[in-house]
Amino acid sequence: MINKPNGDGILRVIKATDCSRKGMIAAWQNEAAFRQEAILALVMLPGSFWLAQSLGHWALLVSVLLLVMIVELLNSAIEALTDRVSLERHELSGRAKDMGSAAVTFSLTIVALVWGTALYDKLV
């Protein structure tokens, strides 16, 4: 049996939750893009109640906002790890960061499509 540093069972869940809390705090403190997207999500959240045509539709509207936050956290993690390895310019480091940025752009495009369609359906 492998000795796991975060334990097993409920203790592991508690420690994992604390790690998640620390990650969100670090992202808020160190990543302007994360702060901007979090504020945007909080501003858009009340509109989801007005736009949603059903509970499932509301869940979709909120889920795509959370998707942006997830992708931004992963992008920020890639950037932090890349910078930890080396701050010198390297083609592979730049490629990794650019791909993470592209993923964020795609997630924002999904928000625009889902929310734009919902808005169109609501107003037309």
N, CA, C and O atoms as a MOPAC input file, in Angstrom:
PM7 MOZYME 1SCF
protein

 N      0.84300 1    -1.18900 1     0.00000 1
 C      0.00000 1     0.00000 1     0.00000 1
 C      0.88600 1     1.24900 1     0.00000 1
 O      1.87800 1     1.31300 1     0.72600 1
 N      0.52800 1     2.21900 1    -0.80300 1
 C      1.28600 1     3.46200 1    -0.90700 1
 C      0.81700 1     4.43600 1     0.16800 1
 O     -0.38300 1     4.62400 1     0.37000 1
 N      1.77300 1     5.04900 1     0.85000 1
 C      1.45000 1     6.04900 1     1.86000 1
 C      1.09900 1     7.36200 1     1.15500 1
 O      1.96300 1     8.00400 1     0.55700 1
 N     -0.14700 1     7.74700 1     1.22700 1
 C     -0.59700 1     8.97200 1     0.57500 1
 C     -0.53400 1    10.12700 1     1.57300 1
 O     -1.11200 1    10.04300 1     2.65700 1
 N      0.17400 1    11.22000 1     1.20600 1
 C      0.36600 1    12.32400 1     2.16300 1
 C     -0.93000 1    13.03300 1     2.55900 1
 O     -1.00400 1    13.62900 1     3.63400 1
 N     -1.94000 1    12.97500 1     1.71100 1
 C     -3.20400 1    13.63900 1     2.04000 1
 C     -4.19800 1    12.69900 1     2.70200 1
 O     -5.34400 1    13.07700 1     2.94200 1
 N     -3.77000 1    11.48000 1     2.99700 1
 C     -4.62800 1    10.55100 1     3.70600 1
 C     -5.67400 1     9.91400 1     2.80700 1
 O     -5.62200 1    10.01200 1     1.58100 1
 N     -6.62000 1     9.26000 1     3.45600 1
 C     -7.71200 1     8.57600 1     2.76400 1
 C     -9.04500 1     9.05300 1     3.31800 1
 O     -9.10300 1     9.72800 1     4.34500 1
 N    -10.10600 1     8.69200 1     2.62300 1
 C    -11.45600 1     8.95100 1     3.10600 1
 C    -11.76900 1    10.42000 1     3.27900 1
 O    -11.37300 1    11.25400 1     2.46500 1
 N    -12.48600 1    10.73000 1     4.35100 1
 C    -12.96400 1    12.09000 1     4.58200 1
 C    -11.80700 1    13.05500 1     4.83800 1
 O    -11.90200 1    14.23300 1     4.49400 1
 N    -10.71900 1    12.57300 1     5.43700 1
 C     -9.55800 1    13.43400 1     5.67800 1
 C     -8.98400 1    13.92500 1     4.34300 1
 O     -8.59500 1    15.08700 1     4.22600 1
 N     -8.93000 1    13.04400 1     3.34100 1
 C     -8.43600 1    13.43500 1     2.02700 1
 C     -9.34900 1    14.46600 1     1.39600 1
 O     -8.87400 1    15.41400 1     0.77100 1
 N    -10.66300 1    14.29700 1     1.55200 1
 C    -11.62100 1    15.25100 1     1.00600 1
 C    -11.43900 1    16.61900 1     1.65700 1
 O    -11.48500 1    17.64400 1     0.97700 1
 N    -11.23600 1    16.63600 1     2.95700 1
 C    -11.03800 1    17.89500 1     3.68200 1
 C     -9.75400 1    18.57700 1     3.21400 1
 O     -9.75000 1    19.78500 1     2.97700 1
 N     -8.67400 1    17.82500 1     3.08200 1
 C     -7.40500 1    18.40600 1     2.63000 1
 C     -7.49300 1    18.87600 1     1.17500 1
 O     -6.95100 1    19.92400 1     0.82300 1
 N     -8.17800 1    18.09600 1     0.33600 1
 C     -8.33900 1    18.49400 1    -1.07000 1
 C     -9.15900 1    19.77300 1    -1.16300 1
 O     -8.87200 1    20.63600 1    -1.99300 1
 N    -10.16800 1    19.90100 1    -0.32600 1
 C    -10.98200 1    21.11400 1    -0.30900 1
 C    -10.14600 1    22.31400 1     0.11000 1
 O    -10.30400 1    23.40600 1    -0.43600 1
 N     -9.25600 1    22.11600 1     1.07800 1
 C     -8.38000 1    23.20100 1     1.50100 1
 C     -7.40900 1    23.58500 1     0.39100 1
 O     -7.13400 1    24.76900 1     0.19100 1
 N     -6.88800 1    22.59500 1    -0.33500 1
 C     -6.00800 1    22.89300 1    -1.47600 1
 C     -6.76000 1    23.69300 1    -2.53900 1
 O     -6.20400 1    24.62100 1    -3.12500 1
 N     -8.00400 1    23.34200 1    -2.78500 1
 C     -8.82500 1    24.06800 1    -3.76200 1
 C     -9.04600 1    25.50600 1    -3.31500 1
 O     -8.97000 1    26.43200 1    -4.12300 1
 N     -9.31900 1    25.68900 1    -2.03900 1
 C     -9.49900 1    27.04200 1    -1.48600 1
 C     -8.22900 1    27.86400 1    -1.68400 1
 O     -8.28900 1    29.01800 1    -2.10800 1
 N     -7.08800 1    27.26700 1    -1.37600 1
 C     -5.81200 1    27.96400 1    -1.54500 1
 C     -5.56100 1    28.31300 1    -3.01000 1
 O     -5.04600 1    29.38800 1    -3.31900 1
 N     -5.92600 1    27.40800 1    -3.90200 1
 C     -5.75000 1    27.67000 1    -5.33000 1
 C     -6.59700 1    28.83100 1    -5.80900 1
 O     -6.13200 1    29.66700 1    -6.58400 1
 N     -7.83500 1    28.88600 1    -5.35300 1
 C     -8.70700 1    29.99900 1    -5.75200 1
 C     -8.21100 1    31.32800 1    -5.18500 1
 O     -8.26900 1    32.35600 1    -5.86000 1
 N     -7.72500 1    31.30500 1    -3.94700 1
 C     -7.16800 1    32.52600 1    -3.34700 1
 C     -5.93300 1    32.97400 1    -4.12200 1
 O     -5.77800 1    34.15800 1    -4.42000 1
 N     -5.05400 1    32.02600 1    -4.44600 1
 C     -3.84300 1    32.36400 1    -5.19600 1
 C     -4.19200 1    32.93800 1    -6.56200 1
 O     -3.57800 1    33.90700 1    -7.00700 1
 N     -5.17800 1    32.34000 1    -7.22900 1
 C     -5.58900 1    32.84600 1    -8.54300 1
 C     -6.15400 1    34.25700 1    -8.40700 1
 O     -5.84500 1    35.12900 1    -9.21900 1
 N     -6.96900 1    34.48400 1    -7.39900 1
 C     -7.55300 1    35.81200 1    -7.19000 1
 C     -6.46300 1    36.84700 1    -6.92000 1
 O     -6.51300 1    37.95600 1    -7.45100 1
 N     -5.49100 1    36.48900 1    -6.10400 1
 C     -4.44300 1    37.44100 1    -5.72100 1
 C     -3.42500 1    37.69000 1    -6.83700 1
 O     -2.86800 1    38.78400 1    -6.92300 1
 N     -3.17600 1    36.70300 1    -7.68400 1
 C     -2.06400 1    36.78700 1    -8.62700 1
 C     -2.44400 1    36.86000 1   -10.10200 1
 O     -1.58100 1    37.11600 1   -10.94100 1
 N     -3.69700 1    36.64500 1   -10.43400 1
 C     -4.09900 1    36.56000 1   -11.84000 1
 C     -5.21100 1    37.56100 1   -12.15200 1
 O     -6.36500 1    37.35900 1   -11.77400 1
 N     -4.85100 1    38.63700 1   -12.84500 1
 C     -5.83800 1    39.66300 1   -13.20200 1
 C     -6.94600 1    39.07800 1   -14.07600 1
 O     -8.11400 1    39.43300 1   -13.91300 1
 N     -6.59300 1    38.19300 1   -14.99600 1
 C     -7.60700 1    37.59700 1   -15.87900 1
 C     -8.62000 1    36.79600 1   -15.07000 1
 O     -9.81500 1    36.84200 1   -15.35900 1
 N     -8.15700 1    36.06400 1   -14.06200 1
 C     -9.07000 1    35.29800 1   -13.21300 1
 C    -10.01900 1    36.23600 1   -12.48100 1
 O    -11.22100 1    35.98000 1   -12.41500 1
 N     -9.48200 1    37.32000 1   -11.93200 1
 C    -10.34200 1    38.29200 1   -11.23300 1
 C    -11.38600 1    38.87600 1   -12.17900 1
 O    -12.56000 1    38.98400 1   -11.82400 1
 N    -10.96000 1    39.25200 1   -13.38100 1
 C    -11.89300 1    39.83800 1   -14.35500 1
 C    -12.99300 1    38.84600 1   -14.73200 1
 O    -14.16700 1    39.20800 1   -14.80300 1
 N    -12.60600 1    37.60400 1   -14.97100 1
 C    -13.60000 1    36.59900 1   -15.35900 1
 C    -14.51900 1    36.23400 1   -14.19700 1
 O    -15.70100 1    35.96100 1   -14.40700 1
 N    -13.99300 1    36.22600 1   -12.98700 1
 C    -14.83100 1    35.94900 1   -11.81900 1
 C    -15.84800 1    37.06800 1   -11.61300 1
 O    -17.01900 1    36.80200 1   -11.34200 1
 N    -15.40800 1    38.30900 1   -11.74100 1
 C    -16.32700 1    39.43900 1   -11.60500 1
 C    -17.37400 1    39.40900 1   -12.70900 1
 O    -18.55500 1    39.64800 1   -12.45600 1
 N    -16.94500 1    39.11700 1   -13.93200 1
 C    -17.88400 1    39.00700 1   -15.04800 1
 C    -18.93100 1    37.92200 1   -14.76900 1
 O    -20.11900 1    38.12100 1   -15.02200 1
 N    -18.48800 1    36.78500 1   -14.25000 1
 C    -19.42700 1    35.69900 1   -13.93400 1
 C    -20.41400 1    36.13900 1   -12.85400 1
 O    -21.60600 1    35.84500 1   -12.94600 1
 N    -19.92400 1    36.83900 1   -11.83500 1
 C    -20.81600 1    37.30400 1   -10.76700 1
 C    -21.81500 1    38.34100 1   -11.27500 1
 O    -22.96200 1    38.37300 1   -10.83000 1
 N    -21.37800 1    39.18600 1   -12.20600 1
 C    -22.27800 1    40.18100 1   -12.79600 1
 C    -23.32700 1    39.49600 1   -13.67900 1
 O    -24.48800 1    39.90400 1   -13.70600 1
 N    -22.90400 1    38.45400 1   -14.39800 1
 C    -23.82000 1    37.77300 1   -15.31000 1
 C    -24.78400 1    36.82900 1   -14.58400 1
 O    -25.87700 1    36.56300 1   -15.08400 1
 N    -24.39300 1    36.32400 1   -13.41700 1
 C    -25.20000 1    35.34500 1   -12.70200 1
 C    -26.65100 1    35.78600 1   -12.47900 1
 O    -27.55600 1    34.99500 1   -12.74600 1
 N    -26.91500 1    37.00000 1   -12.00600 1
 C    -28.32300 1    37.39000 1   -11.83800 1
 C    -29.11300 1    37.35400 1   -13.15700 1
 O    -30.30100 1    37.03100 1   -13.16700 1
 N    -28.44300 1    37.68700 1   -14.26000 1
 C    -29.11200 1    37.63200 1   -15.55700 1
 C    -29.49600 1    36.22800 1   -15.97000 1
 O    -30.40700 1    36.04500 1   -16.77800 1
 N    -28.81500 1    35.23800 1   -15.42600 1
 C    -29.14000 1    33.85200 1   -15.77000 1
 C    -30.54400 1    33.47200 1   -15.30400 1
 O    -31.20800 1    32.65900 1   -15.94700 1
 N    -31.00000 1    34.05100 1   -14.19800 1
 C    -32.34700 1    33.75500 1   -13.70200 1
 C    -33.40400 1    34.31900 1   -14.65000 1
 O    -34.45900 1    33.71500 1   -14.84200 1
 N    -33.11900 1    35.46600 1   -15.23400 1
 C    -34.04800 1    36.09200 1   -16.17500 1
 C    -34.01800 1    35.38400 1   -17.53100 1
 O    -35.06100 1    35.19200 1   -18.15600 1
 N    -32.83400 1    35.00100 1   -17.97800 1
 C    -32.68100 1    34.38900 1   -19.29700 1
 C    -33.15800 1    32.94500 1   -19.36900 1
 O    -33.68100 1    32.51100 1   -20.39500 1
 N    -32.97900 1    32.21000 1   -18.29300 1
 C    -33.23500 1    30.77100 1   -18.31400 1
 C    -34.70300 1    30.45700 1   -18.56500 1
 O    -35.60200 1    31.05700 1   -17.97600 1
 N    -34.91500 1    29.50000 1   -19.45500 1
 C    -36.28000 1    29.07500 1   -19.78200 1
 C    -36.69100 1    27.83000 1   -19.00000 1
 O    -37.85400 1    27.42900 1   -19.02300 1
 N    -35.73700 1    27.23100 1   -18.31500 1
 C    -36.00300 1    26.05200 1   -17.48500 1
 C    -34.84500 1    25.89600 1   -16.51200 1
 O    -33.84100 1    26.60300 1   -16.60400 1
 N    -34.99200 1    24.97600 1   -15.59200 1
 C    -33.91500 1    24.72300 1   -14.64000 1
 C    -32.67600 1    24.20100 1   -15.36700 1
 O    -31.55400 1    24.59800 1   -15.05000 1
 N    -32.87700 1    23.32500 1   -16.32800 1
 C    -31.75800 1    22.80300 1   -17.10600 1
 C    -31.06000 1    23.89300 1   -17.90800 1
 O    -29.83500 1    23.89300 1   -18.03500 1
 N    -31.83800 1    24.81300 1   -18.44600 1
 C    -31.27000 1    25.92300 1   -19.20500 1
 C    -30.45300 1    26.82100 1   -18.27800 1
 O    -29.37600 1    27.28800 1   -18.64800 1
 N    -30.96800 1    27.05800 1   -17.08000 1
 C    -30.23000 1    27.85300 1   -16.09900 1
 C    -28.89800 1    27.17300 1   -15.76600 1
 O    -27.85800 1    27.82600 1   -15.69000 1
 N    -28.94900 1    25.84500 1   -15.56900 1
 C    -27.72600 1    25.10200 1   -15.25800 1
 C    -26.70500 1    25.23900 1   -16.38700 1
 O    -25.50600 1    25.34300 1   -16.12500 1
 N    -27.16100 1    25.24100 1   -17.62600 1
 C    -26.26400 1    25.41800 1   -18.76200 1
 C    -25.64000 1    26.81400 1   -18.74900 1
 O    -24.43400 1    26.95700 1   -18.94600 1
 N    -26.45200 1    27.83100 1   -18.52000 1
 C    -25.94200 1    29.20800 1   -18.48200 1
 C    -24.87000 1    29.38100 1   -17.40500 1
 O    -23.85000 1    30.02700 1   -17.63900 1
 N    -25.10100 1    28.80800 1   -16.23900 1
 C    -24.14300 1    28.92200 1   -15.14700 1
 C    -22.92200 1    28.03600 1   -15.40900 1
 O    -21.79400 1    28.42600 1   -15.10800 1
 N    -23.14600 1    26.85200 1   -15.96700 1
 C    -22.04100 1    25.92200 1   -16.22800 1
 C    -21.01000 1    26.49700 1   -17.18400 1
 O    -19.81000 1    26.29400 1   -16.99700 1
 N    -21.46200 1    27.21100 1   -18.20200 1
 C    -20.47800 1    27.76700 1   -19.13700 1
 C    -19.66700 1    28.88600 1   -18.48100 1
 O    -18.50900 1    29.10300 1   -18.83900 1
 N    -20.26900 1    29.59500 1   -17.52400 1
 C    -19.50000 1    30.58600 1   -16.77200 1
 C    -18.43700 1    29.89800 1   -15.91400 1
 O    -17.29900 1    30.35900 1   -15.82100 1
 N    -18.83100 1    28.78300 1   -15.28700 1
 C    -17.87100 1    28.02100 1   -14.48700 1
 C    -16.78500 1    27.41100 1   -15.36600 1
 O    -15.63500 1    27.29300 1   -14.94300 1
 N    -17.14500 1    27.02500 1   -16.58200 1
 C    -16.15900 1    26.48100 1   -17.51300 1
 C    -15.03100 1    27.47900 1   -17.75600 1
 O    -13.86100 1    27.09800 1   -17.77200 1
 N    -15.37200 1    28.74100 1   -17.94300 1
 C    -14.34900 1    29.76500 1   -18.14400 1
 C    -13.41700 1    29.82600 1   -16.93400 1
 O    -12.20000 1    29.92300 1   -17.08500 1
 N    -13.98900 1    29.77000 1   -15.74600 1
 C    -13.17800 1    29.82400 1   -14.52800 1
 C    -12.23700 1    28.61200 1   -14.44900 1
 O    -11.07200 1    28.74600 1   -14.07400 1
 N    -12.75200 1    27.44000 1   -14.80300 1
 C    -11.94100 1    26.22200 1   -14.77500 1
 C    -10.77900 1    26.33200 1   -15.76200 1
 O     -9.63200 1    26.04400 1   -15.42000 1
 N    -11.08800 1    26.74600 1   -16.97200 1
 C    -10.04300 1    26.84500 1   -17.99800 1
 C     -9.01800 1    27.90600 1   -17.61300 1
 O     -7.82100 1    27.72000 1   -17.83300 1
 N     -9.47400 1    29.00800 1   -17.04400 1
 C     -8.53500 1    30.05500 1   -16.61000 1
 C     -7.63100 1    29.54700 1   -15.49300 1
 O     -6.43900 1    29.85600 1   -15.47700 1
 N     -8.17600 1    28.77900 1   -14.56500 1
 C     -7.34600 1    28.20500 1   -13.50100 1
 C     -6.28800 1    27.26700 1   -14.09500 1
 O     -5.12900 1    27.30500 1   -13.68300 1
 N     -6.67700 1    26.43800 1   -15.04400 1
 C     -5.71200 1    25.53900 1   -15.69100 1
 C     -4.66600 1    26.32700 1   -16.47200 1
 O     -3.48100 1    25.99700 1   -16.43600 1
 N     -5.10100 1    27.36100 1   -17.17300 1
 C     -4.16300 1    28.20400 1   -17.91400 1
 C     -3.18000 1    28.87700 1   -16.95800 1
 O     -1.98200 1    28.93300 1   -17.23500 1
 N     -3.67700 1    29.37800 1   -15.85200 1
 C     -2.80700 1    30.02000 1   -14.86300 1
 C     -1.83000 1    29.01600 1   -14.26100 1
 O     -0.67600 1    29.35400 1   -13.99800 1
 N     -2.28500 1    27.78600 1   -14.04300 1
 C     -1.40200 1    26.74800 1   -13.51400 1
 C     -0.29300 1    26.43100 1   -14.50900 1
 O      0.86300 1    26.26700 1   -14.12200 1
 N     -0.64200 1    26.34400 1   -15.78900 1
 C      0.36600 1    26.10200 1   -16.83000 1
 C      1.39000 1    27.23100 1   -16.84700 1
 O      2.59400 1    26.98800 1   -16.91800 1
 N      0.90200 1    28.46600 1   -16.78100 1
 C      1.81300 1    29.61300 1   -16.78800 1
 C      2.72200 1    29.61700 1   -15.56700 1
 O      3.91900 1    29.87600 1   -15.68800 1
 N      2.16700 1    29.33200 1   -14.39300 1
 C      2.96900 1    29.32600 1   -13.16600 1
 C      4.02700 1    28.22700 1   -13.22200 1
 O      5.18200 1    28.45400 1   -12.86300 1
 N      3.63900 1    27.05600 1   -13.66500 1
 C      4.59100 1    25.95400 1   -13.74600 1
 C      5.67200 1    26.23800 1   -14.78400 1
 O      6.84600 1    25.94200 1   -14.55900 1
 N      5.28200 1    26.80600 1   -15.90800 1
 C      6.25700 1    27.15100 1   -16.94400 1
 C      7.25500 1    28.16700 1   -16.40900 1
 O      8.45700 1    28.03800 1   -16.64000 1
 N      6.76700 1    29.17200 1   -15.70100 1
 C      7.65700 1    30.18600 1   -15.12500 1
 C      8.53100 1    29.59500 1   -14.01600 1
 O      9.66500 1    30.03100 1   -13.81800 1
 N      8.01200 1    28.62000 1   -13.30700 1
 C      8.79000 1    27.95400 1   -12.24400 1
 C      9.97000 1    27.20200 1   -12.85000 1
 O     11.06500 1    27.19500 1   -12.28600 1
 N      9.74500 1    26.57200 1   -13.99400 1
 C     10.80700 1    25.80900 1   -14.64900 1
 C     11.89900 1    26.74600 1   -15.15200 1
 O     13.08800 1    26.49500 1   -14.95300 1
 N     11.47900 1    27.83400 1   -15.81000 1
 C     12.47000 1    28.78100 1   -16.32200 1
 C     11.77000 1    30.04400 1   -16.79200 1
 O     10.70400 1    29.99100 1   -17.40500 1
 N     12.38700 1    31.17800 1   -16.49500 1
 C     11.85500 1    32.45100 1   -16.96400 1
 C     12.44800 1    32.85400 1   -18.31300 1
 O     12.02100 1    33.84200 1   -18.91000 1
 N     13.43000 1    32.09400 1   -18.79000 1
 C     14.01500 1    32.43200 1   -20.09300 1
 C     13.03000 1    32.08400 1   -21.20100 1
 O     12.22300 1    31.16200 1   -21.08400 1
 N     13.12600 1    32.85100 1   -22.27600 1
 C     12.25200 1    32.61600 1   -23.41400 1
 C     12.61600 1    31.29600 1   -24.07700 1
 O     13.77900 1    31.02800 1   -24.37800 1
 N     11.58700 1    30.47700 1   -24.29700 1
 C     11.79600 1    29.20700 1   -24.97200 1
 C     10.56200 1    28.92000 1   -25.81200 1
 O      9.43300 1    29.17300 1   -25.39100 1
 N     10.79300 1    28.39000 1   -27.00000 1
 C      9.67800 1    28.12000 1   -27.92200 1
 C      8.60800 1    27.24200 1   -27.27900 1
 O      7.41800 1    27.52100 1   -27.42600 1
 N      9.00100 1    26.20600 1   -26.58300 1
 C      8.01500 1    25.30300 1   -25.97900 1
 C      7.24800 1    25.96600 1   -24.83900 1
 O      6.05200 1    25.72500 1   -24.67200 1
 N      7.92700 1    26.79500 1   -24.05900 1
 C      7.24300 1    27.52400 1   -22.98900 1
 C      6.21800 1    28.48600 1   -23.57800 1
 O      5.08500 1    28.57300 1   -23.10300 1
 N      6.62700 1    29.20000 1   -24.61100 1
 C      5.70500 1    30.12000 1   -25.27300 1
 C      4.52300 1    29.38200 1   -25.87600 1
 O      3.38600 1    29.84600 1   -25.79500 1
 N      4.79200 1    28.23600 1   -26.47700 1
 C      3.72300 1    27.44000 1   -27.07500 1
 C      2.72400 1    26.97700 1   -26.00900 1
 O      1.51300 1    27.05000 1   -26.21400 1
 N      3.23600 1    26.50400 1   -24.87700 1
 C      2.35900 1    26.04600 1   -23.78700 1
 C      1.46700 1    27.17700 1   -23.29700 1
 O      0.26700 1    26.99200 1   -23.09800 1
 N      2.06400 1    28.34600 1   -23.10400 1
 C      1.28500 1    29.49800 1   -22.63500 1
 C      0.26900 1    29.94800 1   -23.68200 1
 O     -0.86500 1    30.28600 1   -23.34100 1
 N      0.66400 1    29.95500 1   -24.94100 1
 C     -0.26000 1    30.35300 1   -26.00800 1
 C     -1.42600 1    29.38000 1   -26.14500 1
 O     -2.56000 1    29.78900 1   -26.39400 1
 N     -1.14100 1    28.08800 1   -25.98100 1
 C     -2.21600 1    27.08500 1   -26.06200 1
 C     -3.19300 1    27.24200 1   -24.89600 1
 O     -4.40200 1    27.09500 1   -25.07200 1
 N     -2.67100 1    27.53800 1   -23.71900 1
 C     -3.55600 1    27.79200 1   -22.57600 1
 C     -4.43000 1    29.00400 1   -22.82800 1
 O     -5.61800 1    28.99700 1   -22.50700 1
 N     -3.85200 1    30.03300 1   -23.39600 1
 C     -4.60600 1    31.24100 1   -23.73300 1
 C     -5.68100 1    30.93800 1   -24.77700 1
 O     -6.80200 1    31.44000 1   -24.68700 1
 N     -5.33400 1    30.12300 1   -25.75700 1
 C     -6.31200 1    29.74000 1   -26.78200 1
 C     -7.48100 1    28.97800 1   -26.15300 1
 O     -8.63000 1    29.15900 1   -26.55400 1
 N     -7.18700 1    28.13300 1   -25.17600 1
 C     -8.25500 1    27.39200 1   -24.49200 1
 C     -9.21100 1    28.35100 1   -23.77700 1
 O    -10.42600 1    28.15400 1   -23.79700 1
 N     -8.65700 1    29.38200 1   -23.14900 1
 C     -9.49800 1    30.39300 1   -22.48800 1
 C    -10.37300 1    31.09000 1   -23.52800 1
 O    -11.56000 1    31.31700 1   -23.29200 1
 N     -9.79100 1    31.42600 1   -24.66900 1
 C    -10.55500 1    32.08600 1   -25.73100 1
 C    -11.70500 1    31.21100 1   -26.20400 1
 O    -12.81300 1    31.70400 1   -26.41200 1
 N    -11.45200 1    29.91600 1   -26.37600 1
 C    -12.52800 1    29.01300 1   -26.78000 1
 C    -13.62000 1    28.93200 1   -25.71000 1
 O    -14.80500 1    28.89100 1   -26.04300 1
 N    -13.24000 1    28.90900 1   -24.44700 1
 C    -14.25400 1    28.84100 1   -23.39100 1
 C    -15.09300 1    30.11600 1   -23.36100 1
 O    -16.29700 1    30.05700 1   -23.11400 1
 N    -14.47100 1    31.26200 1   -23.60700 1
 C    -15.23500 1    32.51500 1   -23.67700 1
 C    -16.15200 1    32.53200 1   -24.90300 1
 O    -17.24300 1    33.10100 1   -24.85900 1
 N    -15.71000 1    31.91600 1   -25.98100 1
 C    -16.55100 1    31.81000 1   -27.18000 1
 C    -17.78600 1    30.96000 1   -26.88600 1
 O    -18.88000 1    31.26700 1   -27.35900 1
 N    -17.61300 1    29.89700 1   -26.10800 1
 C    -18.75300 1    29.06400 1   -25.70600 1
 C    -19.74800 1    29.89100 1   -24.90400 1
 O    -20.95600 1    29.78100 1   -25.11200 1
 N    -19.25200 1    30.71600 1   -23.98900 1
 C    -20.14600 1    31.59700 1   -23.21700 1
 C    -20.91800 1    32.51500 1   -24.16000 1
 O    -22.13100 1    32.67700 1   -24.02600 1
 N    -20.20600 1    33.11400 1   -25.11400 1
 C    -20.87100 1    34.03200 1   -26.05300 1
 C    -21.94600 1    33.30700 1   -26.85500 1
 O    -23.02900 1    33.85200 1   -27.06700 1
 N    -21.66500 1    32.09700 1   -27.29800 1
 C    -22.64600 1    31.33400 1   -28.07700 1
 C    -23.87000 1    30.96300 1   -27.23300 1
 O    -25.00900 1    31.16900 1   -27.65100 1
 N    -23.62000 1    30.42000 1   -26.05200 1
 C    -24.73600 1    29.96500 1   -25.20500 1
 C    -25.56600 1    31.14400 1   -24.71000 1
 O    -26.79400 1    31.12300 1   -24.79100 1
 N    -24.89600 1    32.16800 1   -24.19800 1
 C    -25.62100 1    33.32200 1   -23.68200 1
 C    -26.24800 1    34.13700 1   -24.81200 1
 O    -27.35600 1    34.65100 1   -24.66100 1
 N    -25.55500 1    34.25700 1   -25.93000 1
 C    -26.11400 1    34.97200 1   -27.08400 1
 C    -27.36000 1    34.30100 1   -27.61700 1
 O    -28.34000 1    34.96900 1   -27.94800 1
 N    -27.32600 1    32.97200 1   -27.70100 1
 C    -28.50800 1    32.22500 1   -28.15300 1
 C    -29.66200 1    32.39600 1   -27.18000 1
 O    -30.80700 1    32.58300 1   -27.59000 1
 N    -29.35500 1    32.33000 1   -25.88400 1
 C    -30.40200 1    32.50400 1   -24.86900 1
 C    -31.01000 1    33.89600 1   -24.94500 1
 O    -32.22600 1    34.05600 1   -24.83800 1
 N    -30.17400 1    34.88800 1   -25.12900 1
 C    -30.65700 1    36.26300 1   -25.24700 1
 C    -31.51700 1    36.43200 1   -26.49900 1
 O    -32.57600 1    37.05700 1   -26.45100 1
 N    -31.06300 1    35.88200 1   -27.59800 1
 C    -31.83400 1    35.93200 1   -28.85100 1
 C    -33.20100 1    35.28400 1   -28.65600 1
 O    -34.22400 1    35.85800 1   -29.03000 1
 N    -33.21700 1    34.07500 1   -28.06600 1
 C    -34.48400 1    33.37800 1   -27.83900 1
 C    -35.41200 1    34.14800 1   -26.90600 1
 O    -36.63200 1    34.12000 1   -27.06900 1
 N    -34.83900 1    34.82300 1   -25.94600 1
 C    -35.65100 1    35.58400 1   -24.97500 1
 C    -36.27300 1    36.82100 1   -25.61600 1
 O    -37.41500 1    37.17300 1   -25.31800 1
 N    -35.51900 1    37.48100 1   -26.50000 1
 C    -35.97400 1    38.74200 1   -27.05800 1
 C    -36.73800 1    38.61700 1   -28.37800 1
 O    -37.45400 1    39.53900 1   -28.76800 1
 N    -36.58900 1    37.49500 1   -29.05700 1
 C    -37.25800 1    37.34500 1   -30.35800 1
 C    -38.43000 1    36.39400 1   -30.27100 1
 O    -39.10400 1    36.15200 1   -31.27200 1

